[in-house]
Amino acid sequence: IIDWHTKFIHDYPSGKLNKKMFVDVYQQFYPNGKADTFCKHAFQIYDTDHNGTIDFNEFLFAVAVSNQGDVNNRLAVAFDMLDVSDDGQIDAKELSNMISAMYDLTGEKNRKGDMDPKKRAQEIIKELDIGNDKKISKAEFIAGCKQDPVLQKLLAPNV
């Protein structure tokens, strides 16, 4: 952690990472894609004090939650990233937009047929929506992702 902190301060002397810097960092990991939309959602989750920057503690939280720990907690963070409206539910529009953002991030160009984000979103909601309200709750999301490894890889690739 001390080494990470030293590198973080070296790379970001202010001790903070703004949204543009965050996108630039992500873009390095996905050189063939566009990170903007995905990073907008991720940044909102990782900027826990909502001051428009990510400090080292928030950075550590992001790394820890994304790469380690309990599967349920990691899936809960993935859900929070998808729940743009912050209403505790994921609807078809939110899911479709995030699938498009993930396609952008990975450079996926094919968005027709089974790869159409709207169609995929509808299929996922149909599969996970136990309550039949055309939305996915956090509990439905976690249970569904744990039951379907392909779905988990699509919606929560770091889990």
C-alpha positions in Angstrom: 0.0 0.0 0.0 2.9 2.4 0.8 4.3 1.7 -2.7 0.9 2.4 -4.3 0.6 5.6 -2.3 4.1 6.7 -3.4 3.2 6.0 -7.1 -0.2 7.7 -6.7 1.3 10.9 -5.3 4.1 10.7 -8.0 1.5 10.4 -10.8 -1.0 12.8 -9.2 0.9 15.3 -7.1 -2.3 17.0 -5.9 -3.2 13.7 -4.3 -6.4 13.7 -6.3 -7.6 12.2 -9.6 -10.3 14.2 -11.5 -12.7 12.7 -14.0 -10.5 13.4 -17.0 -7.5 11.8 -15.4 -9.6 8.8 -14.4 -10.8 8.4 -18.0 -7.2 8.7 -19.2 -6.1 5.9 -16.8 -8.9 3.6 -17.9 -8.1 4.4 -21.6 -4.6 2.9 -21.1 -6.2 -0.4 -20.2 -8.5 -0.3 -23.2 -6.6 1.3 -26.0 -9.0 0.1 -28.7 -12.1 1.3 -27.0 -13.6 4.5 -25.6 -13.7 4.7 -21.8 -15.7 7.9 -21.4 -19.2 6.6 -20.7 -18.2 3.7 -18.6 -15.8 5.8 -16.6 -18.6 8.4 -15.9 -20.5 5.7 -14.1 -17.5 4.2 -12.3 -16.3 7.6 -11.2 -19.6 8.4 -9.5 -19.3 5.2 -7.5 -15.6 5.6 -6.5 -15.9 9.3 -5.7 -17.6 8.4 -2.4 -17.5 11.9 -0.9 -18.9 13.3 -4.2 -16.4 16.2 -4.4 -15.5 15.6 -8.1 -12.1 13.9 -7.4 -10.8 10.5 -6.3 -8.3 10.7 -3.5 -6.0 7.8 -2.5 -8.4 6.3 0.0 -11.2 6.3 -2.6 -8.7 4.8 -5.1 -7.8 2.0 -2.6 -11.5 1.3 -2.1 -12.0 1.1 -5.9 -9.1 -1.3 -6.2 -10.2 -3.5 -3.3 -13.8 -3.7 -4.3 -13.0 -4.4 -7.9 -10.4 -7.0 -7.4 -10.9 -8.7 -4.0 -13.3 -9.5 -1.3 -16.7 -11.1 -1.1 -18.5 -11.9 -4.3 -21.7 -10.4 -3.0 -20.0 -7.1 -2.2 -18.3 -6.9 -5.6 -21.6 -7.7 -7.4 -23.3 -5.0 -5.2 -20.8 -2.4 -6.4 -21.3 -3.6 -10.0 -25.1 -3.1 -9.4 -24.6 0.4 -8.0 -22.6 1.3 -11.1 -25.5 0.1 -13.3 -28.1 1.8 -11.2 -27.6 5.3 -12.7 -30.9 6.6 -11.3 -29.9 5.5 -7.8 -33.4 4.2 -7.2 -32.3 0.7 -6.2 -33.5 -0.8 -9.5 -32.0 -1.3 -12.9 -34.4 -0.7 -15.8 -33.9 -1.6 -19.5 -32.7 1.9 -20.4 -30.0 1.9 -17.7 -28.9 -1.6 -18.6 -28.9 -0.9 -22.4 -26.8 2.3 -21.8 -24.3 0.4 -19.7 -24.0 -2.4 -22.2 -23.3 0.2 -24.9 -20.7 1.8 -22.6 -19.1 -1.6 -22.1 -19.1 -2.2 -25.9 -17.4 1.2 -26.3 -14.9 0.4 -23.7 -13.9 -2.9 -25.3 -14.1 -1.6 -28.9 -17.0 -3.9 -29.7 -18.5 -2.7 -33.0 -21.1 -5.4 -33.7 -24.4 -4.2 -32.1 -26.9 -6.1 -34.3 -29.0 -9.2 -33.6 -28.1 -10.8 -30.3 -25.5 -8.1 -29.7 -28.0 -5.2 -29.8 -27.7 -3.5 -26.4 -31.5 -2.9 -26.2 -32.2 -6.5 -27.0 -29.6 -7.8 -24.6 -31.0 -5.6 -21.9 -34.5 -6.9 -22.4 -33.3 -10.5 -22.3 -31.3 -9.9 -19.2 -34.2 -8.3 -17.4 -36.5 -11.1 -18.5 -34.0 -13.6 -17.1 -33.3 -11.9 -13.7 -36.6 -10.1 -13.0 -38.1 -12.5 -10.5 -40.7 -9.9 -9.3 -41.9 -9.3 -12.9 -41.8 -5.5 -12.5 -39.5 -5.1 -15.6 -36.7 -4.0 -13.4 -33.9 -5.7 -11.6 -33.4 -5.2 -7.8 -30.0 -5.6 -6.2 -31.0 -9.0 -4.8 -32.2 -10.2 -8.2 -29.0 -8.9 -9.8 -26.7 -10.6 -7.3 -28.6 -13.9 -7.4 -28.8 -13.9 -11.2 -25.1 -13.2 -11.7 -24.1 -15.9 -9.3 -26.3 -18.4 -11.2 -25.1 -17.4 -14.7 -21.4 -17.0 -15.2 -21.8 -15.7 -18.7 -24.1 -13.0 -17.4 -21.7 -12.2 -14.6 -18.9 -11.8 -17.0 -20.9 -9.3 -19.1 -22.4 -7.3 -16.2 -19.6 -7.6 -13.6 -16.4 -8.5 -15.5 -14.1 -8.0 -12.5 -16.0 -10.4 -10.2 
